[in-house]
């Protein structure tokens, strides 16, 4: 697909951009451009993708009857662009994000975007806004591809008009400041997803449904919320936006199995592979809240951590519930999560060899 380019006539000044990059936060600032590709079909299904372009970042003009505003027909992705020591810019496992994006599209009755066009859209925005890619440790340019239904109608059917877009935001540490174990809250009132629903799709509705529980978590002094599956022995599903892992004292790494409720995390699968490379026993299986309590009580739980694109890997210090608090013991020696996190970040930033071919150069 060929992309036309209309560059901004009023980009941020170099001084303004430098001030932002000095303390980017997460998701607070946006670059000067966006990528857009339109998709249109007629009632017979004839048509497709067209008008791929780079244009200045700005508000989206949309009809008040656009389907996304009424029925939530939308999906998104999240990945990062990393500046390497030689100034080149790379992304991590973009093919996996493209595949997940299309899996989500199928579930939300949206059109699939060819992998090569997905990756080229990332190249286009990085080429336009390369100066926005941070260079400090732990920082990156967060890329947010998304797809929304834009047809103006109120009937309940898949939209015949769709807009695919990419925006970018310089990103620091997701939880801010020094990396410390976080407290999470156990949601016993809410469920993140149901069987046969959209749990494994990356769509806004899943995240919106987690916000009430997130508010509850914050009221209890917690950074994130953990969801269970009440139909499956109260098995652990995932956090509001992250997958969860358990390290047992025998060295086994356990994470909840993919069951249709859980997002197919790209960082999750990377952690599993790196753990296997290190010789760890890996189990993808049901892990219930009862087992969590039992392992805390008998001392067979060594570590708990969460992972995702935004936060990479974050240790969990305790799980707070309405009844009790399950504290994670302090690791003796270097914890498993830290070694995997350093290796993962090293691959992403080019300081550790990429033996799995996970990196794609963007600029």
Order of alpha helices (4+ residues) and beta strands (2+ residues): beta-alpha-beta-beta-alpha-beta-beta-beta-alpha-alpha-beta-beta-beta-alpha-beta-beta-beta-beta-alpha-beta-alpha-beta-beta-beta-alpha-beta
